[in-house]
Amino acid sequence: MEHKKTSGRHKNPLENIENESARFTTFSKRRSGLYKKACELVRECDVDLGIIMFSPKGIPYSFISPTSNVVIDRFINPTTKLNASDRLVAVEARKKVSQFNDILNELDEREKIANEKLDRMSEARDIGWWESIDRFSVHNTMKFEAWLISGEFSLNEHLEQLENGASSSSQIPSDDANISPNVF
C-alpha cells in the first residue's frame, strides 16, 4: 500500500495574514489567480467584466473587459444598449482577446510538444548506452563500428605524431618559456 507523498489540498482559514511579506506574496498570487479566472470567464462566456482591487500598499489593480466605459455603463444600467462607438470598441477588444487566446493556445501546444520531447530524451538518457546499442540495426552497427575504427586510427596517428615531435625536440626550453606543470 502506498503512502501519501504530499499533504494534499487543505482549506486555509480566512484570517488576516500578520507577516507583511507573506501578505504581499499571497496578494500577488491570489491576484494572478483571480485574473486567470476572469480571463476564462470572459473567453468562455463572452461576458463584460470589471475587477478593481487595491494592494496592501494601496496600489490599484484592475481587470476590465472589454472596456471600462462598457462595464461601467452596463453596471449602472444593465438593460441599456451600447451606442455604436462602444459596440465597435467592444467588438475590437473581443477580437484582440480572441487573437491573443489563439496565440496562447498555440504556445501551450508548442510547450506540450517540447515537454514530450524532453521526456522522451530523458527516457533515452536513462537507458544506458550499452542498452541503446542493442537496438541498432545491422547497418547502424556497421556504421558505428567504422566510426570507432576511424577514430582509433586517427588517435594512433596523432599519438605517433606527438611521440615523433617529442623525440625530435629534446632541447631544454628557455627560462622565459611559459610551461605549466599540469598539462592534462
Secondary structure by P-SEA (a helix, b strand, c coil): ccccccccbbbbcccccccaaaaaaaaaaaaaaaaaaaaaaaaacbbbbbbbbbcccccccccccccaaaaaaaaacccccccaaaaaaaaaaaaaaaaaaaaaaaaaaaaaaaaaaaaaaaaaaaccaaaaaaaccaaaaaaaaaaaaaaaaaaaaaaaaaaaaaaaaccccccccccccccc
